[in-house]
Amino acid sequence: MAVSKRDILLKGKEKQRHRYDRLVFIWFIIFLIFLVEIILLLRAPKFLLTEVRVTGASSYEQVKIKEAIGLALVEKCPCLIPRASIFLYSKKQLAKIAQGASSRVGEITFKRQGQILIVDVAERQPVALWCQGRHDDRDCFFLDQTGTIVSTAPIFSHSSMVEFYSASSSARLYEKPLGDFSLATSALLKNELLSIFQHDFRVPVSLKYIELVEKDDLIFYFVSSRDNWLVLISRSSDPKIVLANLKALLGSESFRRDLKISQHLKQIDLRFKQKVFYKFN
């Protein structure tokens, strides 16, 4: 039986294809064995995190963060490699879990010492108060240095922190009710305004709270043994101009004459660069 050259070539190609298929199959089996070995190795107890330590936060917050991260690491999942793997644990996911466990969690860094996971937390420090609702029945929260609400706060009869207030707001945790307004600016204004009033009026003066009005206005409520008054300031105003205008007003002859006649200051409006308005009762 005669065999053509074409048939011989086809049979040769078929044998070559079979050899290639067998080779691919063999390498696939080797790859699966290698993969299973790697998974078994990663699942070995000596390659799993066994302890979580939290530093940087207060003792109470440490307990909450440690418990939440510990539960997340031992929680069962459909994945082949455990979440507690010392090589593949998710820092991003654990950071979210820590922030969910404690509203005071700020920056987080993770370190590993053997099978120990060290979670270093930069705790958000409350520097001011945010209160909202009716003033006689308001809800208050702590603000950190970025102006972010970090936790609920009690109602203080006397507090060294600046209190911001809004009757219409309904801000929640992790929101910034002051927007881009800097707490450092508010602290500067508070201290400088108090210093100026105490120097010129020669009586102890305290700031009761700062109220947000509309979009851009702030009302500083001052209290003294002699009188109560308010100061209107725009959040977009330059603090240096505001303080310079106030000093110029309090040192002017017309203001001192009106103060001597009335004795009861009601309001000073410092929202404008070139003009200052004031009222007496």
MOZICOR-V71014 format. One record per pair of residues at least 4 apart in sequence whose C-alpha atoms are under 7 Angstrom apart, sorted by the first residue. I is the first residue (numbers start at 1). J is the second residue. If there is no record, write none. Layout:
BEGIN
i->[I;I]
j->[J;J]
END
This chain:
BEGIN
i->[3;4;5;6;7;8;9;10;11;12;13;14;15;16;17;18;19;20;21;22;23;24;25;26;27;28;29;30;31;32;33;34;35;36;37;38;39;39;40;42;42;42;43;43;43;44;47;47;48;48;48;48;49;49;49;49;49;49;50;50;51;51;51;52;52;52;52;52;53;53;53;53;54;54;54;54;54;55;55;55;56;56;56;56;57;57;57;57;57;58;59;60;61;61;62;63;64;64;64;65;65;65;65;66;67;68;68;68;68;69;69;69;69;70;71;73;73;74;83;84;85;86;90;91;92;93;94;95;95;96;97;98;99;99;103;103;104;104;104;104;105;105;105;105;106;106;106;106;107;107;108;108;108;108;109;109;109;110;110;110;111;111;111;112;112;112;113;124;125;126;126;126;127;127;127;127;128;128;128;128;128;128;129;129;129;129;129;129;129;129;130;130;130;130;130;130;130;131;131;131;131;131;131;131;132;132;132;132;132;132;132;132;132;133;133;133;133;133;133;134;134;140;140;140;140;141;141;141;141;142;142;142;142;142;143;143;143;143;144;144;144;145;147;147;147;148;148;148;149;149;149;149;149;150;150;151;162;163;163;164;164;164;165;165;165;165;166;166;171;171;181;182;183;184;185;186;187;188;189;189;190;191;192;193;194;194;194;195;196;197;197;198;198;198;198;203;204;204;205;205;205;206;206;206;207;207;207;208;208;208;209;209;210;210;210;210;211;211;211;212;212;212;213;213;216;216;217;217;217;217;218;218;218;218;219;219;219;219;220;220;220;221;221;221;222;222;222;223;223;223;224;227;228;229;229;229;230;230;230;231;231;231;232;232;232;232;233;233;233;234;237;238;239;240;241;241;242;242;243;244;245;246;247;248;249;250;250;252;253;254;255;256;257;258;259;259;262;262;264;264;265;265;265;266;266;266;267;267;267;268;268;268;269;269;269;270;272]
j->[7;8;9;10;11;12;13;14;15;16;17;18;19;20;21;22;23;24;25;26;27;28;29;30;31;32;33;34;35;36;37;38;39;40;41;42;43;81;44;47;81;85;47;81;82;48;85;86;84;85;86;115;84;85;86;115;116;117;115;116;115;116;117;66;70;116;117;118;66;117;118;119;62;66;118;119;120;119;120;121;120;121;122;123;61;62;121;122;123;62;63;64;65;102;66;67;68;101;102;69;98;101;102;70;71;72;97;98;101;73;94;97;98;74;75;83;84;84;89;89;89;115;94;95;96;97;98;99;108;100;101;102;103;105;150;151;123;124;150;151;121;122;123;124;121;122;123;124;121;122;119;120;121;122;119;120;121;118;119;120;117;118;119;116;117;118;117;144;144;142;143;144;143;144;145;161;142;143;144;161;162;163;140;141;142;143;161;162;163;164;140;141;142;143;163;164;165;138;139;140;141;164;165;166;138;139;140;165;166;167;168;169;170;137;138;139;166;167;168;138;167;152;153;154;155;149;151;152;153;149;150;151;152;153;147;148;149;150;148;149;150;183;176;178;183;174;175;176;172;173;174;175;176;173;174;173;209;209;210;209;210;211;209;210;211;212;211;212;175;177;235;186;187;188;189;190;191;192;193;239;194;195;196;197;198;205;206;199;200;201;205;202;203;204;205;224;224;225;222;223;224;222;223;224;221;222;223;221;222;223;220;221;218;219;220;221;218;219;220;217;218;219;217;218;234;235;232;233;234;235;232;233;234;235;230;231;232;233;230;231;232;229;230;231;228;229;230;227;228;229;228;264;266;265;266;267;266;267;268;267;268;269;268;269;270;271;269;270;271;271;271;242;243;244;245;273;246;270;247;248;249;250;251;252;255;255;256;256;257;258;259;260;261;262;263;264;280;281;280;281;279;280;281;279;280;281;278;279;280;277;278;279;276;277;278;276;276]
END
